[in-house]
Amino acid sequence: MEIVKVWSEDGAGKVVEIPADMTARDVCQLLVYKSHCLDDNAWTLVEHHPIQGLERCLEDHELVVQVQASMSSDSKFLFRKNYAKYEFFRNPLNFFPEQMVTWCQESDGSIPQSQLLQNFLNSSSCPEIQGYLYMKEPGRKSWKKLYMFLRRSGLYYSTKGTSKEPRHLQLLSDLEDSNIFTIITGRKLHNAPTDFQFCIKPSKARSDCKELKMLCAEDEQSRTCWMTAFRLLKFGIVLYQNYNAPQQRKVNLSPLSAPVRSVSENSLVAMDFSGRTGRIIDNPVEAQSAAVEEGQTWRKRGQRMNVLGSPSPLHPSSLSTVIHRTQVWFHGRIMREEAHKMMIQQGQVDGLFLLRDSQSNPKAFVLTLCHHQKIKHFQILPCEEDGQVFFSLDEAATKFTDLIHLVEFYQLNRGVLPCKLKHPCTAVAL
């Protein structure tokens, strides 16, 4: 057994004892179980190197003890969500711009887009990513713009323009003994030409910066393309098996073996008290509709009590102004920059969202939402009607008694937003 320490985003650490053959996915499930959070297959272990300013998500099948052995003393594992880990399997066309993908086959080079991923996963085919990247010159502050090619055999650059001739190709890095990292220190530290930096680090290099291959893309889409293709070409079909494993497990689970979340949650059952005696509701569909009905009753009761002017210090009208603080998507008084950072770390997929207190208006809130890899902010303003406070995103056209109600609505309806709310941006305390 080995000792591994994992850190959460709030700076808390948890020590776990694990066997040498335990994978990153297994460790995540163990931490999900210990921390009583919902296992939605988006949790990841992040290999974080603060001095070099690098991080990467471990692949689900990687052995944590092995990875730890190659890390330097200042490095650590973080426990974090990343909704984008397998997003390319769901929307491959968003990840691979047509002009960046070519094929080495003798054919005319045109591969149907539907077969794009099959060709990456099939070890006998020869997909290739091509395009300009900036490379930091070793030992210097300057960056050089070069035409590069990523193949199964490694990352190459051309010594003569965009020439693919073997005599003009120089191997920059192989894939087998390297990992790809995002550079998180910002462009100033390395004097980078753009914000879209990444780096290829030999697996065995602990802290020697000279062995790092520092690269920089023109935009977010091309950086994502290079990094995704690197993972696909390195790990191949194993990534697809990792992606499918949770779905397979869901199919094999009987309805009674639902994932364990927490003792308190599992001790609760849906009950029907409409008759003389209570009845446990076994049918999950009926249980869900009962829960929805109860929620609606609670809101109506809240409105009625508000009209009656209930003297209780925790009557629903005052409860509605604080109840959102119990939700995983609410982050209180964080700054816009901190919200941006969290969204980027958790994958920038469509529908990733969080709510926070407004910095400019103490009575308002802000919805931060990701759409098409852009992060947008929408102000939620309070409005009063018949003595009751409501919350609205669209200048009181649609009003909600509390923020939970608002989030539930926009999870089902797009309304004025560019997309529905789908993935809560969560910071878990270990």
C-alpha positions, -999 to 999 in steps of 0.1 A, spaced: 0 0 0 12 36 -8 3 69 8 -11 95 -16 -22 130 -6 -49 148 -27 -59 184 -24 -92 201 -30 -96 236 -45 -103 251 -11 -68 241 0 -78 212 22 -59 179 18 -69 143 23 -44 114 28 -55 81 12 -38 47 14 -41 29 -19 -27 -2 -35 -1 1 -63 -26 -11 -90 -52 16 -82 -62 37 -112 -71 74 -112 -107 66 -118 -107 43 -87 -92 70 -65 -118 95 -77 -146 71 -68 -130 66 -34 -129 103 -28 -164 108 -41 -176 82 -16 -156 97 13 -167 132 6 -204 123 0 -205 141 -34 -225 129 -64 -205 106 -88 -213 120 -123 -181 107 -139 -167 142 -143 -143 140 -113 -106 138 -121 -72 138 -105 -51 166 -117 -13 165 -117 -3 200 -107 32 214 -108 31 249 -91 67 260 -97 66 251 -135 30 263 -137 18 231 -154 -12 208 -149 -29 179 -167 -58 156 -159 -47 120 -153 -64 95 -177 -88 72 -159 -67 41 -164 -34 56 -153 -19 41 -121 -17 69 -95 13 54 -76 33 53 -108 25 89 -117 33 100 -81 68 83 -85 76 106 -114 65 138 -97 88 163 -79 84 172 -42 66 204 -49 40 188 -72 6 175 -60 -27 159 -70 -58 180 -71 -94 166 -70 -115 186 -94 -143 183 -120 -135 183 -157 -166 180 -178 -146 183 -211 -125 152 -205 -145 131 -230 -165 158 -248 -147 151 -281 -165 117 -282 -198 135 -280 -191 164 -304 -160 154 -325 -166 181 -352 -161 209 -326 -127 196 -317 -111 189 -351 -112 219 -376 -112 205 -411 -81 224 -421 -60 209 -393 -67 172 -400 -50 153 -429 -44 117 -437 -13 98 -448 -31 73 -469 -26 70 -506 -62 82 -511 -71 118 -520 -70 126 -483 -107 131 -479 -121 111 -449 -158 114 -441 -163 134 -409 -183 105 -394 -152 83 -395 -129 109 -379 -127 94 -345 -126 58 -358 -94 67 -377 -78 82 -346 -87 50 -326 -77 26 -353 -40 20 -348 -35 10 -385 -48 43 -399 -26 75 -401 -44 106 -390 -23 138 -388 -28 172 -372 -10 201 -390 -8 238 -384 14 266 -371 25 267 -335 49 290 -317 78 271 -300 99 286 -272 135 285 -282 156 265 -255 174 288 -231 160 320 -247 129 342 -242 120 343 -279 94 322 -296 96 308 -332 66 302 -354 69 268 -371 47 245 -392 41 213 -372 27 178 -377 14 155 -350 15 118 -360 14 85 -341 52 85 -342 55 119 -326 54 157 -330 75 171 -359 83 206 -372 93 215 -407 126 232 -413 114 245 -446 81 264 -445 52 239 -447 72 211 -464 63 176 -454 93 160 -471 111 136 -447 144 155 -451 127 187 -438 110 171 -408 126 173 -374 113 152 -345 104 175 -315 89 149 -292 76 114 -292 42 105 -276 50 73 -258 73 87 -231 57 122 -228 26 138 -214 8 170 -225 2 198 -200 -16 231 -200 5 260 -189 -14 279 -162 10 308 -153 -2 332 -180 17 345 -210 38 371 -192 60 346 -173 73 330 -205 69 360 -227 44 340 -248 29 354 -280 -7 343 -271 -26 330 -240 -30 295 -255 1 278 -241 7 241 -236 38 220 -231 51 185 -237 70 170 -208 89 138 -208 74 114 -182 106 108 -164 117 145 -162 109 156 -127 119 193 -125 143 200 -154 128 229 -173 153 224 -202 134 192 -212 101 209 -215 88 216 -250 69 249 -246 43 256 -273 17 282 -281 -13 280 -303 -31 309 -321 -65 303 -304 -83 281 -279 -98 258 -306 -65 249 -322 -49 244 -287 -77 220 -278 -73 202 -312 -35 196 -306 -40 185 -270 -70 162 -278 -52 146 -308 -21 140 -286 -42 121 -261 -60 101 -288 -29 92 -306 -11 82 -274 -38 62 -257 -60 52 -286 -89 28 -280 -82 28 -242 -97 64 -240 -129 51 -257 -131 22 -232 -126 47 -203 -154 69 -217 -177 39 -221 -170 22 -187 -194 43 -166 -222 37 -191 -215 0 -190 -216 0 -153 -250 18 -153 -265 -8 -176 -252 -37 -154 -264 -21 -122 -297 -34 -109 -322 -7 -98 -315 -16 -61 -277 -11 -64 -277 26 -69 -243 43 -62 -237 50 -25 -237 88 -20 -239 94 18 -254 78 48 -279 106 54 -291 106 18 -295 68 16 -315 68 48 -342 89 31 -370 73 11 -399 88 -9 -432 86 12 -468 91 3 -489 105 32 -520 112 12 -539 82 28 -544 74 65 -510 57 68 -477 65 51 -467 44 21 -431 41 7 -430 50 -30 -409 23 -49 -416 36 -84 -388 62 -92 -410 80 -117 -438 84 -91 -412 94 -65 -399 121 -88 -433 135 -96 -441 135 -58 -410 154 -51 -419 180 -78 -454 183 -64 -440 188 -29 -417 215 -42 -446 234 -58 -467 231 -26 -438 244 -6 -436 275 -29 -473 281 -28 -472 278 10 -444 303 11 -464 328 -9 -494 323 13 -474 327 45 -458 358 31 -493 374 25 -503 364 60 -471 380 74 -459 350 93 -439 360 124 -415 331 121 -378 342 117 -374 314 91 -406 316 71 -402 308 35 -399 344 22 -368 350 42 -356 314 36 -358 320 -2 -332 347 1 -306 323 16 -315 288 6 -293 289 -26 -262 290 -3 -267 252 3 -262 245 -35 -230 232 -51 -234 258 -79 -234 288 -56 -200 303 -48 -208 334 -28 -186 365 -31 -161 353 -56 -147 378 -82 -153 376 -119 -117 365 -125 -120 336 -100 -153 325 -117 -134 325 -151 -106 305 -137 -129 278 -122 -149 275 -155 -117 271 -175 -104 245 -151 -136 225 -153 -137 222 -190 -155 251 -207 -183 228 -221 -217 242 -232 -240 246 -202 -212 248 -175 -225 273 -149 -222 288 -115 -240 316 -95 -223 342 -74 -230 374 -55 -228 405 -77 -198 428 -70 -216 459 -83 -250 454 -67 -252 439 -32 -288 428 -37 -282 411 -71 -265 379 -83 -246 369 -114 -250 337 -135 -217 328 -151 -223 305 -181 -201 288 -207 -213 286 -244 -191 278 -274 -160 280 -252 -168 316 -243 -177 326 -207 -206 350 -203 -221 367 -173 -258 375 -168 -271 396 -139 -300 383 -118 -319 412 -103 -344 412 -74 -379 427 -81 -407 432 -57 -444 424 -64 -472 426 -38 -446 428 -10 -427 397 -21 -392 396 -36 -387 376 -68 -355 371 -89 -353 375 -127 -328 372 -155 -350 390 -181 -362 422 -165 -390 406 -147 -406 389 -177 -399 355 -159 -399 357 -121 -388 331 -95 -393 330 -58 -357 318 -52 -325 310 -70 -330 273 -68 -363 277 -87 -345 299 -113 -318 273 -119 -343 245 -121 -362 264 -148 -332 272 -169 -320 236 -167 -352 227 -185 -357 258 -207 -331 280 -225 -352 311 -222 -331 342 -228 -298 323 -223 -276 310 -252 -280 274 -239 -296 255 -210 -278 251 -177 -263 217 -176 -232 212 -156 -228 229 -121 -193 243 -116 -185 227 -82 -157 231 -57 -158 202 -32 -143 203 3 -124 170 10 
